């Protein structure tokens, strides 16, 4: 079941009839899946349903204009489109609805996202790129409204890069930049800031992007009059319309029930975007939503009788049917017979999907029942175990929770018993968890041979007469080496281009490599991230620069909801190895010296968080990451660009390992753990502590996510028996995360002779004045006194009270 890619210029009437009938079959099949899908939710077989009914015909027109190599970045109502391009079968539709954890049954997400969230496989089972030019591509959807927009921008920009930048191996990724990135969004979601930010950015960048706005007048139950000025998104955006003197958008409008006009409109949009490399907006009006927003409510509660009658008449499938009969393409009787056969086909497909979903679970249920029966026969508590067994056996459609809950509870009744049957059940439960758990937990990070932690350290090499330069020069010259080595690498951000970033880490590189590779961006952090995600999904190696760590907050939703979850939500079948570059810490002022680490660490699991203490370490991280297939956030020290560092002679080659700490000073009395700019203060304090007889060991974390994979910190604590974590984040922020890793993951508590301590910033952000930093974040004196206090508690005679 697949729609033809494009309309033909010369076609017989019989061929035309065949094509139209096939289109109608897809539309009706999709509608029947929506209707039956809703019933599956209401009967409890599926958890939640959100469907594409009412949008079938425009999505078929879209599919005809969609070509191999193109990318979709859509929202959760594009099921008809996915069916029309041959990437979603009836069985797969229902497998997604049931949450089937086998990627062969639910290729969209292996049960990790609810139905309506679609993707194609950019990677094979080994994490290697497939040839994206030979397939139709869909980037993996996310639920947050308008969250698909920033990524769309990057998917479109990749075509521009591939068309205009020489030297890139495009064999798997682009055909001379001819690919179009297609986006979809509901009319209500155009109220989101991410929509407006993306629309503006695409107009500035002039990229081949087509955004379709499906307009059914409502956002859940809220009418457009509460959503959009003038109740018309294309009307208020008509200032973006391009003309002879100004670049902008081509804005098209079409009614969503008019089959021939829809085909013409989407073909025109494709031609304009593909050949002229400009953005196009299609406002698809007069759409309906026959079942309401989702299975959580009924639209009869908020739509008037007149509106519901209009929706019945102007349902796109009904209008297409009427048009077909009126133009002698098919009779009413023929279509009625076709619709009956489709209903049967969808019901059969649903049964196949449910059987496939339930079959392995039923087999596991039978295994558990057999083990429980054997355990009961060997136990004095048989009556209780048999009750668990019988209750489990009575569940006709079990889930894995039912199986595991019953077997684990059974062990409570044989705690004091010793039998082969008990051992068999224990082993079965352990093996069952180890087998099933990865179906829900795997691929948060890459599992391919390119994963970042596989990269081994390469130390910087220094000539005997190595020059001492500003740290930013080490960074700049290393970037120069990167861009000469990787033609697919590019960097962009606020002030990143013409002036070489605010700290001159990219000085002169735009002149050398051009404005497409070293480029300025507007003040729009979310879409800077989106540019990076989309381009990374298409084989480029972007570095997205966010000027300060504080401004990460503007992009945090996109980092958290999209970038961090991409490998997980596709079970390793898509990736976006984006490097996010920023800088932070130890400056003055509320908005330029905050530390969002606690929030960042908890919101972007799936992205590496790297905190180098100097620019050589930072450069090494960039070199490491460009050999890996995972995303990362690199936080450079804001006050380190002018500090002197030796210039390595192996630029572009030395690598800072990820997930590995560094002991920068050995000691015997206490282990001090820190990172970034604060690490330098710890080093200063360690020298001062030495003068009073306190010998500290100083460890640079370097990498917060992942954290100390070799457990070197606990080895240090085994020697010193004391621990202090020093951090400039707020109390309970990154220091709490670090302490949890050391105590609970590394089990360092067993080596401690003193209470583990944290020394953090105050709960507020620093004031503007020069003293704001000193009175807000740990100073050298704070560190000295905190460590001294610990040693005073250990040995008050040798270390009398300081104050």
N, C-alpha and C positions, 0 to 999 in steps of 0.2 A: 504494500500500500504506500504509494509515493506519488507526489505531484510532479509533473514535468517541470524542468528548470525554467523554461521560458516559453512564451508563445511563439509560434512559427509565423514567418511572413507569408508563406504559401501553405495552405492546408485545405484538405478536402472537407466537405461538410460532415462526412462520416467520421473522419479523424477528429474533427472538432467536437462532434457529439460524444465520442469515446472519451476525450479528454475532460469534457465538462461533467459527464457522468462519473468519471473517476474522482473528480474534485468533490462532487456532491456525496459520493460514497465516503470519502475521508471526513467530510463535514458531519455527516450523520453518524459515522462510527465514533467520532470524537464526542458528539453530543450524547450518544448512548452510554459511552464510558462515564461521562459526567453524571448522568442520571443514575446509573447503576452504582457508581462510586459513592454517591451520596447515601444510597440505601445501605451500602456496606458499612459506612460509618455509623449510621443510625442503628444498625443491628449489632454494633460492637466489634465487628471484625477488623475495622480500621479505626485509628485514634481520632483523626481529624481530616477534613477534606476541603480543598479549595480548588476550584475547577475553572476551565476555560470556556464554559458554555456562553454563547452569545457573541463570541469573537471568532467563530470558526471560518467564516468566508474571507474576512480580510487576512487572516493568517495563511490561508491557501494562496491568496494573491501574492502575499509576501514570499512564500516558499518558491513560487515560480521565478522570482527575481533574484533569489539567493543562490550564489554560485559556489563551487568548490573553492576552498581557501578562505571564504568569508567567515566572519565570526558573529555570533549572537551574544548579546548581553541583555537578558530580559527579565521579566518578572513572572510570577507564578500562575499565569493564565495562558501560557504559550504552548499548550499540549497539542493543539491542532497543527501548528507549524512543525513541531517535532515529528508528528506522524507523517506530515506531508513530505518532509525531506528524508523519510525512511529511517529515522533514528528512534522511533518509539512505537512498539507494537502494543496490541491490546493486552497481552500477557505482561509485558513490562510495565504498562500503566498500572495494572492492579498489583503487581509485585511491589512497586514503589508505594502504593497506597497501604499495603500490608506491612511495609518495613522489612522486606526480605533482605537478610544480611549477606546473601550470596550475590556478588557483583555480576555474575553471569545471568542472574534473573532480574536484578535491578541494577543495570549498568549506570544509572544516573548517580547513585550515591551509596549503593549497597545498604540501604535501610537507614542511612544516617540523616537523611532529610525527609520531610514529609512530601507526599506527592505534590506535583506541580513545580518541582525544582529540578531543572533539567541540565544535563551536561553531555558532552561527548568525550571520548578518550583521546587526549593529546599525547599520552605516554603509553608505552606497552607495559607488560607486567614486570619488566626489569627497570622501569623508570627511564627508558630511552625515548627520545622524541620519535613520534610517528611522522609521516609526511603530511603535514597539515594542508598542503596545497592540493592534495588529492582527496580531501574529504570536506564535508560541511561541518563546521565547528560551532559548538555552543560552550561558552564559558559557564562554569558552574554557578547556578543561581544562589542568592541569599534571600532571606525573608524581609529584612529591614527595608521599608519603603524608600525608594530612590537610591538605595545602596548600590544598585547595579550601574548607576550613572558614571561615577568616577572611573571605574574600570573600562567602561565603554570608550571613554576618551582615549585611553592608552591603547586599546585594541585598534582604534582608528589611526592613531599617530604612528603606530608601527608601520603601516602601509606607506606613510610619508617618508619615514626613515629608510625603508627598504627601496623606495623609488629614487631617493636623492643622495644616499650615502654610499660611496664606493667601497669595495673591499670586503663586504660582508658575505659570508656563505649563506645564500638564501635558499638553497636547494630544497629544504624541508619546510620553509616558512613563508615564502612569498614568490609570486610571479610578477616581478617588476613593480610591486606595490599596487597591483590592480585590485586588491581585496577591499571589500567594504565591511565596516563594522556596523551591525544593525542592533539598535536598542529598542526596547519596548517599555512602556510605563503606563499606568492607569492615570486618568485625568486628575484624580484627587491627589495622587502622589507628586504631581508637578508643583504642589504647594511647598514641598520640601526644599530646604536650602541647597541640598546636593544637586537637585535638578537645575536650579538657576546657575549655580556655580559651574556646572558642567556645560550647560548651554553657552554661557559666556565664553568659557575657555575654548570650546570647539570652534566658536566663531572667530576667536583671535587666531587660533592655530591653523584654521582652514584645513581640516582633516576629512577624509572620506567616511563620514558617519551619517547614518540615516536613523533618526529617532521617530518611532511611531507612538503616538499618544492615543490610547484606546479610551474613548470618551463615552461613558454610559450615564453621565450626569450625577453619579453618586460616588462617595467614598465611604464604604460600608453603608451606614444609614444616613450620612450627612450629604445633603444636596450641594451641587456645585455653587450655589449662591453663597454658601458659607465657606467655600474653598478658594474660589478664583475670582479676581476682579473682573467684572463684566460677564462672569460665568463662561468665559471663552478664552482658553489659553493661547490659541493662535492669534486671536485678536490683540491681546495685550503684548504678544511677542512680535507683532508685525514690524516693529522697528528694527528687528534683526534681518528683515528681508533685504537681500543683496540688490544692488542696482549697478548701472554702468560705472558709477564713480566710487562705490563703496563695496568692500567685501562683506559677506555675511552669510545668511542662509537662503536656500530656496525653500519656501514654505508652501506646502501643498495641502489641500483640504479635500476630503472625500467622505461620502456617507458609507457607513460600515455594512450596509445591506445591499449595496449596488455592485454586484459581481463584475460586470464588464468594466465599470469605471475604476474599481479597485485594482484590477489587473493592470490597466493602463497607468494608473497612478504609481504603483510600485515599480513598474518597468521604467517609468520616467525617472523616478527617484534613484534607481539603481544606475541608470545611464549617467545621470548628472554627477553623482558621487564618485562613480568608478572612473569616469574619463576626466572630469574637471577637478577632482580631489577637493570638493567643497562639502560642507555639511548640509543635510536636507532634513526638514521636519515635515512629517505627515500627520496631520490632525484628522484622525478617523472618528467622525461624528456619528451620532444616532445609533449607537450600539445598545445592546440590552444585556441583562444579566438574569437569565430565566430562573435561577435557583437562589438568587441573592448572593451576598458576599461570600459566604462559606457555610459549612454545616452547623455553625454555632448559632444560626438565627434564620428567621424567615423574612423575606423582603416585603411580604404583605403587611408587616407591622408599620412600615414607613413609606410605602408607595401608595399613591391614590388609586382609586378604581380606574380613573381615566388613564393614568400612566401605565398600569398593568395591562389595560386593553390595548394601548398603543404598542407596548412591548410584544404582545402576542402577534399583532399584525405585522410589525416591522422586525420581528426576529429574522436575523440574517439567513438562517437556513430556510425559513418559510418563504422569504422573499426570493431566494435563489430558486426554490422549487417552483414558485409561481412564474418566475421568468423563464424557466426551462419549459414548462408546459405551454406558456404563451408563445414561445419561439419554436415550438414543434421539435424540441430536442428529446422530449420524452412525454409519454402520456401519464395521466394521473394514476392509471392502473399499473403501469410499469414501475413508477416510482414507489407506489404502495408496496408492490411485491419486493422491490429492492430494499425498502426500509424494514420489512419483516425479516428478510434474510440477514440484514445487518444486526438487528436485535438478537437474533439467534447466535450469530457469530460472536457478539460481545459477551453474551451469557456464557457461551462455551469457553471463551478466552478467560473470563473471570474464574470459572471452575478450574481450569488448568492451572492458573496462577495460584489459587488458594490451595489446591492439592500439592503443588510443588513447594509452597511455603510450609505446609503442615507436615509433609511426609518425614523430613529428618527429625522434626520435634517429636512426632509420634514414635519414631524408632527409639529415640533417646528416652521417652517416657516408658516404653516397654523394658528397656535395659534397667531403668531405675526400679521399676516394679519387681523385676526378677531379683535384683539385689536386695530390696527391702523384704521380699518374701523369704529369701534365704536367711537374712539377718533375724527376722522374727522367729524362724524355726530354731535358731540357735540361742535365743535370748530368753531370760526370765521375764522380760518386759514385752513379750510378744503381743499382748493385747493393745498396747499403745502404738507399737510399730505397725501392726496390721491396720490400725485405724488410719495412720498416715498413708499406708499403701493403698487402702481402699478409697480414700478420698482422692488420691492422685489418679487412680484408675478410673474414677467416675468422671473425670474431666474429659469430655469428648474432643475438645479443641484446646489443648494445653499451650501454654507459653513456657519458655525455659525457666522463668522465675518459679513456676509451679513445681517443676522437677527438682530444681536445686534447693528450694525451700524445704520440700518434703524430705529429701535425703539428708540435708544438713541437720534438720531437727531430729531425725532418727538417731543420729550419733549421740544425742544427749541422753538417750535411754540406755546406752551401753558404755557409758564413761568408765565404769569400773570393771567391765567385762573384757575378756581377751579371747578372740576367736578369729578364725580365718575369714569368716563372713564379715566381721567388722573391718578387718584389714582390707578386704576386697572393696567394701563400700568407701572407706577412706581414700584408697587409691583412685577409685573411680571418680569421686568428687574432685580430687586434686587435678586429675587429668581433664575432667570435664570443664572446670574453670579455666585451666590453661588453654584449652581448645576454643572455648566459647568467648572468653573475655576479649581476645584480640579482634573479634568480629565487631566489637563496639569501641575499641580503644586504639587500634593500630593506626599508623601513618599520621600521627600528629606531626612528626618530622619525617624527613625522607628515609626510606629504607633501601635506597639504591646505593651503588658503589660510590656515588658522588657526594654522599652526605658529609657535612662539614667536619664532623668529628673524626673522619677518616684521614683528614689532612694532617700530616706530621709537621712539626716545627722545623723551620729553616732559620737559623740565626742570622742577624745582620752581620755583614763582613765589613771591617774597617781597615782602611789603609793606615800605614804607620803615621802618615801625615794628614789623616782625615781632618777636614775642616769642621770647626764648630759653627753651626748656623742656627738661625731661628728655626724652631720646630716646624713652622708652617712651610719652610723651604723644603724640608725632608718630605712633607706631605705633598707639596706641589710637584716636586721632581718625581716622586713615586707615581702620582696620577699621570704625569707625562708619559712615564714608562707604560702604565696600564693602557692608556688610550692609543699608544703606538703598537701595542701588542694585541689588543682586542678591538678590532674594528667595529664589533657589535656593541661595545661599551659606550655609554653616553651618560652625561650628568646634567641635571637641570634643577632650578630652584630660584628663590628670590635672591637676586644679586649674584647668582652663580656664574653668569656669563660675562658680560662686558667688563665688569670690574674685578672678576676673578674671585668672587665671594667676599664677604665683609671682612674676612681675616686673611685674604690673599692666598688661600690655599690652592686656588686655581688660576693664579696670576698668569696672564699671557696665553692661556691654553685655548681660549675661544679663537684668538687670531690664528693659532696653529691648526686647530682641528675643525673650525667652522661653527656656525651658529646652531646647526642642528644637533651637534654632539655636545657642545658646551653652551648651554642656553639659559637665558633668563626666563623666569616664570612670574606670573602675576601673584598678588597676595591672595592665595587660595590653596591652603595646605591640603585640604581633602582631595582636590583634583590633582595636585602634584603627586600625592600617593597613588591616585587612580591611574595617572599616566604611567607610573612605574609598574603597577600591577599588570595593566593591559599589555604593555610592551614586553614585560618579562614572560607573559603567557604565550607570546608569539616568538620566543627564541632570542630576543635581544637581552642585553645585560645592562639595564638601567641602574643609575644611582640617583635616587630622589632626595634632594636636600631640603630639609626643614631648618630654617635659619637658627632657631633656638629650641632647646628641649621644651621650654614652656609652651611653644606653639604646637608641639606634638598633640596637645589636647584637641586642636581643631581637626586633626586627621585620625584621632584614636579610634573612632567608630569604624572607619574603613580598615585600619590596621587590624582591629579586633575581629570584626564580623566577616571580613573578606580575606585579607592576606593571611592572617594567622590560621584560618580554618581550611584553606584551599586544599592542601594535600589530604587532610583528614576527611573532608566532606566528599571527596572524590575517591577515597581509598587509594590514593597514590596515582591516580590517572590524569591529574593535572598538576602543574606547578607554576610558581611565579618567583624565581630566585632574585627578588628585588633587594637591593641594598638601600636602606634608609640612612642617610647621613645627617647627623645633627651635632649640636654642641651645647654644653651647659655647665652649670655650677660656678660657684665662687665669684659672683659679680654682685653688683648692688641693685636693689630695686625689686619690688614684688613680682614684676612680670618678666624679669630677665635672670633671675637666680633661683627660681623654684626648683624643687626636685619632685618630679612626678613618678619616681621609680616604683614606689609601692603599688600605685595604680597600674603603671605600665606592666610590671611583672605579673600581675594577676589577670590582666586583660588580654595579653598577646601571647599566651602559650601557643607555640607553633612557630614563633619567630625567635631567633637567637638575639639576646641582648648583651652587647659587648661594651665594656667600659674601660678602654685603654688609659693608662696613666700619662702617656706622652704621645707625640706624633709618630715616632718610629713604631711604637706598638700599634697605633691606629693604622698606619700604612700596611703593617704586616697583616692586620685583620682583613683589609681590602684585598690584599693579594690572596689570602686564603679563601675568602668568600667567592672570588671570581672563578675558582676551581670547583666550587660546590654547586649544588642545585637547591639550596634552601635560602629563604629570606632572613635578613638580619637588620637590627637597629644598631648602629655604631654611634656612641656618644663621645665625641671628642672633648677634651678639657678646654673650656673657653678661655682660661687664663694661661694656657700653655703654648700658644702660637709664637710668642716672642721669647720664650725660654730657649736657651742654647742646647742643642743636641749635636752629636757627631753625625756627619753625613755618611751613610752606608755606601759601599761601592757595589752592592748587588741589589740595586733598586728594582722593584717589580718581582723579585725572586724570594726575598726573605718572607717568612710566614709566621704569624703569631697563631699558635694553636688555640682552638676553641674548646672550652670546657676544661682548661688546664690553668691552675693557679701558679703563681711564681713566688718563691720565697726570696725576698729582696734583702733580708737581713736575718741571719741566724741568731738565736738566743736561747736562754734556758729558763727564764723566770715566768714569762707569760707570752701567749700568742696573741698578737694584734692583727686583726683582719680588716682590710678596707679596700678601696678602689678609687680610681679616677683622681680628681684634684685633691681630695682629702688624703690620699695615700702619701702625697708629698709632705703634708703636715705631720703625718704619723712618722715618716722617716726623720723629720727634724726633731720631733719629740723623743724619738728613740735615742738620738745622740745625747740629748739633754738628760734623759733618764740614766744613761750610762754613767754620767758624772756623779750620780748619787748611788751608784752600785746596783742599778736595776738593768738586767740584761734581757731585752725583749726580742722576740722573733716577729718579724713583720712579713705578712703575706698579702700579696696583691691578688685579689680575686680575678681580675681581668675579664671574666665571662660570668655574667649573672644567670643567663639561660643559654646553655646548660651550665650547671654549677659543679665545679671540682669533681669531675668524673673519676679521677684517680684517688679520691679521698686523701689527698695530701694534708689537708688541714687537721684531720683527726690524728694523723701521724705526728704532727707538730704538737698537738695537745697532749698526746701520750708522753711527750718529753717534758713539756712545761707544766702540765696539769692545771693550767689556767687559760681563760679565754676572754677577750674583749673584742666586740665588733664595733667599728667606728664608721659612721656614715653620716652624710649631710642631708639625708632624707628626714622627713618628719618622724616622730616617735611611732613605732609600730609599722613603719614602711619597709624599706629594703632591709633594714637591720633585722627586723623580725623574720623576714624571709630567709636571710642568711643564717640566722640562729637556728631556725627550724631545720634547715638543711644539715647543719653541723650536728645538732643534738639528735634529731629524729631519723635522718637518713644515714648519717655516719656514726650514730650511737656514741658520740664523744662524751656523753654524760658519765660513762663509766671510768673515764680518766681524770675527771675534774676533782680537785681538792678545794676549790673556791667556787662561789656562785658565778656563773657566766654573766658577763655584763654587756650592755649596749650603751654606746655614747652616740647620741643623734643630735640633729638640729632641734631647735624649738618647734613648737607646733605651728607657729606662724611663718610667713615668708619674710625674708630680710627687708628692712626698711631701705630707703634710697641712699641715705648718707653713707660715707665711707665706713663708719663704724657699724653700719647695719649688718654687714657680714660677720664681724667679730662677735656681736652680741646675739646672733641668730644661729650660727653654725659652729661646730666644734673648732676651737682654735688650738694652737700648739700647747698653750697653757692648760686648756681644758683636758687635753689628752694626757699631758704630764700628770696633772693632779688626779685624774680618774685612775690612771695606772698606779700612781703612788698610793692612793687610798686602798686599792686591792692589796698591795704589798704591805701596807700598814696593818691591815686586818690579819695577814699571814704572820707577820713578824713585827709587832709594834716596838720591840726593843731596838732593832736595827733601822726601822723606818718610823720614827716618832711622828705623831700627828702633825700635818703640815699647816692646816688652818681649821 
